[in-house]
Amino acid sequence: MLIQLNRAYEMLADVRLNLNVKEVPTSNSSGMICCEDLTSPQDIPWISKSAMDGYAVNSLGLKKYKKLKIIGRAYPWSPPSSIRDFETVYVSTGSSLPEGADAVLRKEYAKVDGEYVISTEEVESGKDVIQKADDFHAGESVVTKGEIIRPYHLGALYAIGAERVRVCDIKMGFVAIGTELVPFYESVGVRDSISPILISLVSSFTSSKYYGTLPDSMEEIQDTMIKGTEENDILITIGGTSVGERDFTKRAAEKVGKILFEGVTVNMIKHTSVAIVNDKPVVMLPGQPVAAVLAFHVFVLEILSNALKRKLYREETARLANDLEVQHKMDSIYPALTKGEEVTPLRWGTALYSQLIKANSYVILSRGSHKRGEEVVVRYFL
């Protein structure tokens, strides 16, 4: 029995996923899911700094005295110093701003006359200064729990002194089902070309285990479901989910666990099913590439997002770039190319790798006519 997608989401909200935690060096954490809230322990920078090579000045003093006495030089490694309003210190980029200074006179606008410097342009307060706490205030969030750590986070984490971070260690198993299939690394036979896509999508934040391929055998599928859920937090099966006489995946899940739903009323992913085996979720994907990838994004990311209490996918509204007639009896899901505020649903087909290569998102449309400019909800691929 097929259920509405919204009902499936409601059922997935009750699925529990064990989130193991491991500590890794910050340098190795890019792409992983942070399992703690990380905040800055102090203002960054902790003191105002020069943004340019030049002379640290008091802007009012410069206007008053026209020329200032040079009393020293400062570099990023120099200890903090101070000046009076008629004095200046040469500063290189990144140097601490002396107490009493509120601006930097760039070197190219400074004329040195012996032990004095004369400005050739007006300098306002704050000019070419990186202010204290300009980057982060003490206690300000740097990375939040459930957020994927990006390369740009690494610099900020090191800036606040976080040399190691705690990340989620999600164990995910993959197995493709079909007597005709061989593992993707084999050179002879019909290769499982779907598993490497899915494994790659989550490789940065999961520990993936590939169980290869299984024949259309009820017993072998059951055994692998039991083993896969014992060894992983979530198991992904690919293929054997339809209603053919050799489609055993759902029947095997029913024997060793409890099926939450057998499918949804969305064309192309309608035969996706979710079961609980050994208190772990088993997501049974259809065996065609586009259908499997779309179903993975719809269901697996939903389970992960619920567990993390944070969406792993980006969702926004866009306008259709062209008219489209959905003739199927139920809602249909399309791989799509979203650019700016426009989305183009791509050619429909369960096995078209050519369309997956072009796509960066997907959209679900109801049966009937859809006009160019219509606002729709778009979810982006990982």
C-alpha positions as CSV (number, residue, x, y, z in Angstrom):
1,M,0.0,0.0,0.0
2,L,1.3,3.4,-1.0
3,I,1.1,6.4,1.4
4,Q,1.3,10.1,0.9
5,L,4.9,11.5,1.1
6,N,4.0,13.8,4.0
7,R,2.7,10.8,5.9
8,A,6.0,9.0,5.2
9,Y,7.9,12.0,6.6
10,E,5.7,11.8,9.8
11,M,6.6,8.2,10.2
12,L,10.3,8.9,9.6
13,A,10.2,11.5,12.4
14,D,9.9,8.6,14.8
15,V,12.9,6.7,13.5
16,R,15.7,6.7,16.0
17,L,19.3,6.7,14.7
18,N,22.3,6.1,17.0
19,L,24.8,8.9,16.6
20,N,28.2,7.8,17.7
21,V,30.8,10.5,18.4
22,K,34.5,10.6,17.6
23,E,37.2,13.2,18.1
24,V,39.4,14.1,15.2
25,P,42.1,16.7,14.4
26,T,40.5,19.9,13.1
27,S,42.6,19.6,10.0
28,N,40.8,16.3,9.1
29,S,37.3,17.5,9.9
30,S,36.2,19.1,6.7
31,G,33.0,17.6,5.4
32,M,32.2,15.9,8.7
33,I,29.2,16.7,10.8
34,C,30.0,18.6,14.0
35,C,28.5,17.0,17.1
36,E,29.0,19.9,19.4
37,D,28.4,23.7,19.5
38,L,31.7,25.5,19.2
39,T,31.9,29.1,20.3
40,S,34.8,31.6,20.4
41,P,36.3,31.7,23.9
42,Q,37.4,35.3,23.4
43,D,37.1,38.2,21.0
44,I,38.7,37.6,17.6
45,P,40.8,39.6,17.1
46,W,41.4,40.2,20.8
47,I,42.8,43.6,20.1
48,S,42.4,46.1,17.2
49,K,44.9,45.6,14.4
50,S,46.3,47.4,11.4
51,A,44.8,46.3,8.1
52,M,47.6,48.0,6.1
53,D,51.2,48.9,6.2
54,G,51.5,52.5,7.4
55,Y,51.4,54.6,10.5
56,A,49.1,54.2,13.5
57,V,47.6,57.6,14.3
58,N,45.1,59.4,16.4
59,S,42.8,60.9,13.7
60,L,42.0,64.0,15.7
61,G,45.7,64.5,16.6
62,L,46.6,64.2,12.9
63,K,44.2,67.0,12.0
64,K,45.4,69.1,14.8
65,Y,49.2,68.8,14.5
66,K,49.4,68.1,10.7
67,K,52.6,66.2,11.3
68,L,53.3,63.5,13.9
69,K,56.5,62.3,15.6
70,I,57.6,58.8,14.8
71,I,58.4,57.1,18.1
72,G,58.7,53.4,17.0
73,R,57.8,50.5,14.8
74,A,55.4,47.6,15.4
75,Y,55.0,44.2,13.8
76,P,52.5,41.4,14.4
77,W,54.9,39.8,17.0
78,S,55.5,43.1,18.8
79,P,53.9,43.7,22.2
80,P,51.1,46.3,22.5
81,S,52.3,49.9,22.8
82,S,50.8,53.3,23.1
83,I,51.0,56.8,21.6
84,R,49.9,60.3,22.4
85,D,47.9,62.3,19.9
86,F,51.0,64.0,18.4
87,E,52.9,60.8,18.0
88,T,52.8,57.8,15.6
89,V,54.2,54.3,15.3
90,Y,55.0,52.6,12.0
91,V,52.8,49.4,11.8
92,S,52.9,46.5,9.3
93,T,49.7,44.7,8.4
94,G,48.4,42.6,11.3
95,S,50.2,44.6,14.0
96,S,48.4,45.5,17.2
97,L,47.1,49.1,17.1
98,P,48.8,51.1,19.8
99,E,46.6,52.4,22.6
100,G,45.6,56.0,21.7
101,A,45.5,55.3,18.0
102,D,42.2,54.9,16.1
103,A,43.3,54.8,12.4
104,V,46.1,53.9,10.1
105,L,47.7,56.3,7.6
106,R,48.6,54.2,4.7
107,K,52.3,54.2,3.8
108,E,51.6,55.4,0.3
109,Y,49.9,58.5,1.7
110,A,52.6,59.3,4.3
111,K,55.5,61.6,3.6
112,V,58.4,61.1,6.0
113,D,60.3,64.2,7.0
114,G,63.2,63.1,9.3
115,E,61.6,61.8,12.5
116,Y,58.1,63.1,11.5
117,V,55.4,62.0,9.2
118,I,53.0,64.2,7.2
119,S,49.7,62.9,5.8
120,T,48.9,63.7,2.1
121,E,45.2,62.7,2.6
122,E,42.4,63.0,5.2
123,V,42.3,60.0,7.7
124,E,39.0,59.3,9.5
125,S,38.7,57.3,12.7
126,G,38.6,53.6,12.0
127,K,40.4,53.9,8.7
128,D,42.3,50.7,7.8
129,V,41.7,49.2,11.2
130,I,40.6,45.7,12.0
131,Q,38.6,46.4,15.1
132,K,38.6,44.2,18.2
133,A,36.0,41.4,17.9
134,D,35.5,42.4,14.2
135,D,35.5,38.6,13.4
136,F,34.0,36.9,16.5
137,H,32.8,38.2,19.8
138,A,33.5,36.1,22.9
139,G,30.8,33.4,23.1
140,E,29.7,33.8,19.5
141,S,29.0,30.6,17.5
142,V,31.6,29.3,15.1
143,V,30.1,25.9,14.2
144,T,26.8,24.5,15.5
145,K,25.9,21.0,16.3
146,G,24.7,19.1,13.2
147,E,26.4,21.5,10.8
148,I,28.7,20.1,8.1
149,I,32.2,21.5,8.7
150,R,33.4,23.3,5.6
151,P,36.9,24.1,4.6
152,Y,36.3,27.8,5.6
153,H,35.4,26.6,9.1
154,L,38.9,25.2,9.6
155,G,40.6,28.6,9.7
156,A,38.0,29.9,12.2
157,L,38.4,26.8,14.4
158,Y,42.1,27.2,14.5
159,A,41.7,31.0,15.2
160,I,39.7,30.2,18.3
161,G,42.2,27.5,19.4
162,A,40.1,24.4,18.6
163,E,42.8,21.9,17.5
164,R,40.4,18.9,17.8
165,V,36.6,18.6,17.2
166,R,33.9,16.1,18.1
167,V,32.1,14.8,15.0
168,C,29.3,12.3,14.3
169,D,30.5,8.9,13.3
170,I,27.5,7.5,11.3
171,K,28.0,3.9,10.1
172,M,26.1,3.3,6.8
173,G,25.9,0.0,5.0
174,F,25.2,-0.5,1.3
175,V,24.1,-3.6,-0.7
176,A,22.8,-4.0,-4.2
177,I,20.3,-6.7,-5.0
178,G,19.9,-8.5,-8.3
179,T,21.1,-11.9,-9.6
180,E,22.4,-10.2,-12.7
181,L,24.6,-7.8,-10.8
182,V,28.3,-7.9,-9.8
183,P,30.1,-5.4,-7.5
184,F,31.1,-2.1,-9.2
185,Y,34.8,-3.0,-9.0
186,E,34.3,-6.2,-11.1
187,S,35.2,-6.0,-14.8
188,V,32.8,-8.7,-16.1
189,G,29.1,-8.6,-15.8
190,V,26.4,-6.0,-15.1
191,R,28.1,-3.8,-12.6
192,D,26.4,-2.2,-9.7
193,S,26.7,1.4,-10.8
194,I,24.5,3.0,-8.1
195,S,26.2,2.1,-4.8
196,P,29.4,4.2,-5.6
197,I,27.2,7.2,-6.2
198,L,25.5,6.9,-2.9
199,I,28.6,6.0,-1.0
200,S,30.4,9.1,-2.5
201,L,27.5,11.4,-1.5
202,V,28.0,10.7,2.2
203,S,31.6,9.6,2.3
204,S,32.8,12.8,4.1
205,F,30.5,12.3,7.1
206,T,29.8,8.5,7.3
207,S,31.8,5.4,7.7
208,S,30.5,3.4,4.8
209,K,30.6,-0.4,4.3
210,Y,29.8,-2.0,1.0
211,Y,28.4,-5.5,1.1
212,G,28.7,-5.9,-2.7
213,T,25.8,-7.6,-4.5
214,L,23.3,-10.3,-3.6
215,P,21.3,-12.6,-5.8
216,D,17.5,-12.6,-5.8
217,S,17.5,-14.9,-2.8
218,M,15.1,-14.4,0.2
219,E,17.5,-16.1,2.6
220,E,20.6,-14.2,1.5
221,I,18.8,-10.9,1.7
222,Q,17.5,-11.7,5.1
223,D,20.9,-12.7,6.4
224,T,22.5,-9.5,5.0
225,M,19.8,-7.3,6.5
226,I,20.4,-8.8,9.9
227,K,24.2,-8.5,9.6
228,G,24.1,-5.1,8.0
229,T,22.0,-3.7,10.8
230,E,24.2,-5.3,13.5
231,E,27.3,-3.6,11.9
232,N,25.8,-0.2,10.9
233,D,23.5,2.5,12.1
234,I,21.5,2.5,8.9
235,L,21.4,0.0,6.0
236,I,20.7,1.0,2.4
237,T,19.5,-1.7,-0.1
238,I,19.3,-1.1,-3.8
239,G,16.9,-3.0,-6.0
240,G,14.2,-5.7,-5.7
241,T,11.6,-3.3,-4.3
242,S,8.9,-3.6,-7.0
243,V,6.2,-6.2,-7.3
244,G,7.8,-8.8,-9.6
245,E,8.1,-12.4,-8.7
246,R,11.8,-12.1,-8.1
247,D,11.5,-8.9,-6.0
248,F,12.3,-10.2,-2.5
249,T,13.7,-7.1,-0.7
250,K,10.5,-6.0,1.0
251,R,9.4,-9.5,1.8
252,A,12.8,-10.2,3.4
253,A,12.5,-7.1,5.5
254,E,9.1,-8.2,6.7
255,K,10.5,-11.5,7.8
256,V,13.3,-10.1,9.9
257,G,11.8,-6.7,11.0
258,K,8.9,-4.4,10.7
259,I,8.0,-2.4,7.6
260,L,7.0,1.2,8.2
261,F,5.7,1.8,4.7
262,E,5.9,0.0,1.4
263,G,6.0,3.0,-0.8
264,V,4.8,6.5,-1.5
265,T,2.5,8.2,-4.0
266,V,5.3,9.9,-5.9
267,N,6.1,8.5,-9.3
268,M,9.7,7.2,-9.9
269,I,10.3,6.8,-6.1
270,K,7.0,5.1,-5.3
271,H,8.6,1.7,-4.6
272,T,10.9,3.0,-1.9
273,S,10.3,1.4,1.4
274,V,11.6,1.8,4.9
275,A,11.7,-0.9,7.6
276,I,13.2,-1.3,11.1
277,V,15.5,-4.3,11.6
278,N,17.4,-4.7,14.9
279,D,16.0,-1.3,15.9
280,K,17.9,0.2,12.9
281,P,16.4,1.8,9.8
282,V,16.7,-0.1,6.5
283,V,15.9,2.1,3.5
284,M,15.0,0.0,0.4
285,L,15.7,2.0,-2.7
286,P,14.5,1.1,-6.3
287,G,17.1,-0.4,-8.6
288,Q,17.2,2.3,-11.3
289,P,19.9,5.0,-11.0
290,V,17.8,8.2,-11.1
291,A,15.1,6.7,-8.9
292,A,17.6,5.4,-6.4
293,V,19.5,8.8,-6.2
294,L,16.3,10.8,-5.8
295,A,14.9,8.4,-3.2
296,F,18.2,8.5,-1.3
297,H,17.9,12.3,-1.1
298,V,14.2,12.2,-0.1
299,F,14.3,9.5,2.5
300,V,17.9,8.9,3.8
301,L,18.6,12.6,4.2
302,E,15.3,13.0,6.0
303,I,16.3,10.3,8.5
304,L,19.7,11.8,9.1
305,S,18.3,15.3,9.3
306,N,15.8,14.2,12.0
307,A,18.6,12.6,14.0
308,L,20.8,15.6,13.8
309,K,17.9,18.0,14.4
310,R,19.2,20.0,11.4
311,K,18.4,19.8,7.7
312,L,21.3,18.3,5.7
313,Y,19.7,19.5,2.5
314,R,19.1,23.1,1.2
315,E,15.5,23.9,0.3
316,E,14.2,27.1,-1.3
317,T,11.6,28.3,-3.7
318,A,12.2,28.9,-7.4
319,R,10.1,29.6,-10.5
320,L,9.7,27.1,-13.3
321,A,11.7,28.0,-16.4
322,N,9.2,26.4,-18.8
323,D,5.7,25.0,-19.1
324,L,5.3,21.4,-18.0
325,E,2.5,18.9,-18.2
326,V,2.5,16.1,-15.6
327,Q,0.4,13.4,-17.0
328,H,1.0,10.7,-14.4
329,K,-1.8,9.8,-12.0
330,M,0.2,10.7,-9.0
331,D,2.8,13.4,-8.1
332,S,6.1,13.1,-10.0
333,I,9.6,13.8,-8.9
334,Y,12.1,15.3,-11.4
335,P,15.8,15.8,-11.3
336,A,16.3,19.5,-12.0
337,L,18.8,22.2,-12.8
338,T,18.3,25.3,-10.6
339,K,20.1,28.5,-11.6
340,G,19.4,31.6,-9.6
341,E,15.6,31.9,-9.2
342,E,14.7,29.6,-12.0
343,V,14.4,25.8,-12.1
344,T,14.3,23.5,-15.1
345,P,12.9,20.0,-14.6
346,L,15.0,17.6,-16.7
347,R,13.9,14.8,-18.9
348,W,12.0,12.2,-17.0
349,G,13.4,8.7,-16.8
350,T,14.4,6.3,-14.0
351,A,17.7,5.2,-15.6
352,L,19.1,8.4,-17.3
353,Y,22.5,9.1,-16.0
354,S,22.7,11.9,-18.6
355,Q,20.1,13.8,-16.6
356,L,21.7,13.1,-13.2
357,I,24.9,14.6,-14.6
358,K,23.1,17.8,-15.5
359,A,21.1,18.1,-12.3
360,N,21.9,19.9,-9.1
361,S,18.5,19.6,-7.4
362,Y,15.0,18.0,-7.6
363,V,11.4,19.1,-7.6
364,I,8.1,17.3,-7.0
365,L,5.2,18.4,-9.1
366,S,1.5,17.4,-8.8
367,R,-0.5,16.0,-11.7
368,G,-1.7,18.6,-14.2
369,S,-0.4,21.7,-16.0
370,H,2.3,23.8,-14.6
371,K,3.1,27.2,-16.2
372,R,6.4,29.0,-16.6
373,G,7.0,31.3,-13.7
374,E,5.0,29.1,-11.2
375,E,6.7,29.0,-7.8
376,V,7.8,25.6,-6.7
377,V,9.9,24.1,-3.8
378,V,13.3,22.9,-4.8
379,R,15.7,20.8,-2.8
380,Y,19.4,20.7,-3.7
381,F,21.5,17.6,-4.0
382,L,24.3,16.9,-1.7
